[in-house]
Every structure is written in C-alpha cells, then in structure tokens.
C-alpha cells in the first residue's frame, strides 16, 4: 500500500519507493526498514547495503547525490517519509537539549544504517501501523493533527536511535573537515548559544568572515541562507516560549530582546501567520 500527504509518505511497494525517490527524496527524511532480502542504495557515490532488520535513515541534507538502487527478488520493506518542515521543527527542539546534535547529524550522513533489535523493530512496525490506519481513516476530525503528531514521534524515535547508537568525538577537529563545514558547524552552534541575535553580520563578525560568505556556506550546506537559519531558530524559540510560558507577550518580547512589543508582534505574525495572542489561543483550542 502507498499513502501520501503533504507531511507524510508511507509505502511498502516498489512502485511507491520509486515514486518517493522521484518526488520527495531531496526534501524529506526517510526511514526504510528492510524486512527480508536486501537493497543497495548509492549515496554520494558510495554503495550502501541494507539487509534484513536494518533501518536506513536518510535526513534532508543538501549537496548529497542520491544515485541508483537495486534490490533482491525477496526484498520486502516498510518506508515512512517525513517532510523536511517536520524534521527542521524537531531538530530545533532537539538542539535545545543536545547541542552536539549537529555533529551526530554530520556523522550519520556517512553511517545511515542501523541494525535493529527485535524491540526496536516492534516500535517501527507500531508507528507504521498507526500511521497507515490514520491515513486510511478520513472520518476523524483531527486526522491532520494526529498525523502531524505521529510524524513528530517518528522523527523523535530517530533521534532516540542516534542517542543510543552513535558514538562521535567530543569535538570536531578543524583540520579533519572542510573549512566551510567547520564554519557552518560553528554557526549552527552559535545560533543556539545566542538565540536572541538576529543579524547575519553579528554572526559573521564572530566567525571572522563576511556576511555574504556566511550565507553562501549556509546555502551550500543546508539549502537555506544564514538569515533563514536565524529566522527559523528565532521562530522556534518564540513558539516555545509562547507555548510553554505564562509570561505576558510584553515579557516574552523583552526576554527575547526585541526592541518593543509591537515589533515582536509584527515579527511573529510575519513568520507564523498569527499574532502572539492568536498563536497561544490556537494552541489551547
């Protein structure tokens, strides 16, 4: 079966696998559980072998070449693909408690296959069943919200595999990586160290490079400019505060170092489509 929404793509059919690769591969996160047989996937000119009980996780990154694939006659699988918007939202939330997430993400680019235990496989199958049932049932008034919650849960499960399974160096030696990778790494870390800074020039000055070069690096490494990254982190921060804090709108604006409440409201409206009060009310309803 194959089901598709804006946020999710689910399939256990070869035709669905092909459709997903052709339409969503560059801008989505994919979980593929191999149940039997095997599949070989070419990623960045390297052949990745995925066998029984292996989970292949591909995160939405730019600059990766997704090449051809071949599979055995007895290949059986389940695949869930989540939009990059969901991934980005959860990534920002995760980085709040795990500053080294960027390093784990970079490490996973070259280690995208996890061999799962029986318990882990039960979790994957349970998520797959829940998602497929919701996709089949169009009667529920909260179908979209439930699917979005399941997409977030699947994404957090991937973070859980990373936290349990990956061992990466405490620091990323500058000489061991491309200089632009190191700069982007530092930029992302700084975003979460200084969430109230909203000027590209400020970050570029700290990194001893020009704002133009910082934006070029950011675009080439992630598909988003430095200003887009700053806006995304700022919006994630203000959503978190509006959702989880009882502070007044004025106090939230002050904590986030906006010049005044009016500008904070304009900024929130521009980037979320809602005023701060509307956002809070929407979250309560």
MOJO-V724522 format. One record per residue. N is the residue number from 1. SS is DSSP state (alpha for helix, beta for strand, coil for the rest). OMEGA is omega as a letter, one per 30 degrees, with the letter a starting at -180 (none if undefined). NEAR is the number of other C-alpha atoms within 12 Angstrom. Layout:
n: (N	N)
ss: (SS	SS)
omega: (OMEGA	OMEGA)
near: (NEAR	NEAR)
This chain:
n: (1	2	3	4	5	6	7	8	9	10	11	12	13	14	15	16	17	18	19	20	21	22	23	24	25	26	27	28	29	30	31	32	33	34	35	36	37	38	39	40	41	42	43	44	45	46	47	48	49	50	51	52	53	54	55	56	57	58	59	60	61	62	63	64	65	66	67	68	69	70	71	72	73	74	75	76	77	78	79	80	81	82	83	84	85	86	87	88	89	90	91	92	93	94	95	96	97	98	99	100	101	102	103	104	105	106	107	108	109	110	111	112	113	114	115	116	117	118	119	120	121	122	123	124	125	126	127	128	129	130	131	132	133	134	135	136	137	138	139	140	141	142	143	144	145	146	147	148	149	150	151	152	153	154	155	156	157	158	159	160	161	162	163	164	165	166	167	168	169	170	171	172	173	174	175	176	177	178	179	180	181	182	183	184	185	186	187	188	189	190	191	192	193	194	195	196	197	198	199	200	201	202	203	204	205	206	207	208	209	210	211	212	213	214	215	216	217	218	219	220	221	222	223	224	225	226	227	228	229	230	231	232	233	234	235	236	237	238	239	240	241	242	243	244	245	246	247	248	249	250	251	252	253	254	255	256	257	258	259	260	261	262	263	264	265	266	267	268	269	270	271	272	273	274	275	276	277	278	279	280	281	282	283	284	285)
ss: (coil	beta	beta	beta	coil	coil	coil	beta	beta	beta	beta	coil	coil	alpha	alpha	alpha	alpha	alpha	alpha	alpha	alpha	alpha	alpha	coil	alpha	alpha	alpha	beta	beta	beta	beta	beta	beta	beta	beta	beta	coil	coil	beta	beta	beta	beta	beta	coil	coil	beta	beta	beta	beta	beta	coil	coil	coil	beta	beta	beta	beta	beta	coil	coil	coil	coil	coil	coil	coil	beta	beta	beta	beta	beta	beta	coil	coil	coil	coil	beta	beta	beta	beta	beta	beta	beta	beta	alpha	alpha	alpha	alpha	alpha	alpha	alpha	alpha	alpha	alpha	alpha	alpha	alpha	alpha	coil	coil	coil	alpha	alpha	alpha	alpha	alpha	alpha	alpha	alpha	alpha	coil	coil	coil	beta	beta	beta	coil	coil	alpha	alpha	alpha	alpha	alpha	alpha	alpha	alpha	alpha	alpha	alpha	alpha	alpha	alpha	alpha	alpha	alpha	alpha	alpha	coil	coil	coil	coil	coil	coil	alpha	alpha	alpha	alpha	alpha	alpha	alpha	alpha	alpha	alpha	alpha	alpha	alpha	alpha	alpha	alpha	alpha	alpha	alpha	alpha	alpha	alpha	alpha	coil	coil	coil	coil	coil	coil	coil	coil	alpha	alpha	alpha	coil	coil	alpha	alpha	alpha	alpha	alpha	alpha	alpha	alpha	alpha	alpha	alpha	alpha	alpha	alpha	alpha	coil	coil	coil	coil	coil	coil	alpha	alpha	alpha	alpha	alpha	alpha	alpha	alpha	coil	coil	coil	alpha	alpha	alpha	alpha	alpha	alpha	alpha	alpha	alpha	alpha	alpha	alpha	coil	coil	coil	alpha	alpha	alpha	alpha	alpha	alpha	alpha	alpha	alpha	alpha	alpha	alpha	alpha	alpha	alpha	alpha	alpha	alpha	alpha	coil	coil	coil	coil	alpha	alpha	alpha	alpha	alpha	alpha	alpha	coil	coil	coil	coil	coil	alpha	alpha	alpha	alpha	alpha	alpha	alpha	alpha	alpha	alpha	alpha	alpha	coil	coil	coil	alpha	alpha	alpha	alpha	alpha	alpha	alpha	alpha	alpha	coil)
omega: (l	l	a	l	l	a	a	l	a	a	l	a	l	l	l	l	a	a	a	l	a	a	a	a	a	a	a	l	a	l	l	l	l	a	l	a	a	l	l	a	l	l	a	l	l	l	a	a	l	a	a	l	l	l	l	a	l	a	a	l	a	l	l	l	l	a	a	l	l	a	a	a	a	a	l	a	l	a	l	l	a	a	l	l	l	l	a	a	a	l	l	l	a	a	l	a	a	a	a	a	a	a	l	l	l	l	a	l	a	l	a	a	l	l	a	l	l	l	l	l	l	l	a	a	l	l	a	a	a	a	a	l	l	l	l	a	a	a	a	a	a	a	a	a	l	l	l	l	l	l	l	a	l	l	l	l	l	l	a	l	l	a	a	a	a	l	a	a	l	l	l	a	a	a	a	a	l	a	l	l	a	a	l	l	a	l	a	l	a	l	a	l	a	a	a	l	a	a	l	a	a	l	l	l	l	a	l	l	l	l	l	a	l	l	l	l	a	a	a	a	a	a	l	l	l	a	l	l	a	l	a	a	l	l	l	a	a	l	l	a	l	a	a	a	l	l	l	l	l	a	l	l	l	l	a	l	l	a	l	a	a	l	l	l	l	a	a	l	a	a	l	a	a	l	l	l	l	l	l	a	l	l	l	a	none)
near: (22	27	28	27	25	22	32	40	39	43	33	30	21	26	15	24	34	20	20	33	27	16	17	30	31	27	32	32	39	39	42	47	42	34	29	21	21	27	33	25	28	22	27	17	15	19	21	30	27	35	28	28	31	33	39	40	39	44	42	35	33	25	20	24	20	26	19	19	22	21	23	20	11	16	24	26	36	37	42	49	48	44	37	30	25	31	34	30	30	33	33	36	29	29	29	24	15	22	24	31	32	35	31	34	33	30	23	28	27	24	27	35	35	32	25	27	17	14	12	23	26	16	22	35	28	19	31	35	22	24	39	31	22	29	32	19	17	14	11	14	11	14	21	21	17	23	36	28	24	31	41	33	27	36	40	26	26	41	30	20	30	31	21	15	21	26	18	21	14	13	19	22	17	15	12	12	17	15	19	25	28	26	33	36	33	31	39	39	27	30	36	33	22	23	30	27	26	28	23	29	22	23	35	30	17	20	24	16	22	19	23	19	23	40	30	24	33	33	23	21	29	32	22	24	25	36	30	24	36	35	28	31	37	35	35	32	32	39	35	25	27	34	24	16	16	14	20	18	30	23	21	31	29	21	22	31	20	25	19	18	23	18	20	31	29	20	27	33	20	15	23	24	16	22	25	36	27	20	26	25	13	16	16	11	7)
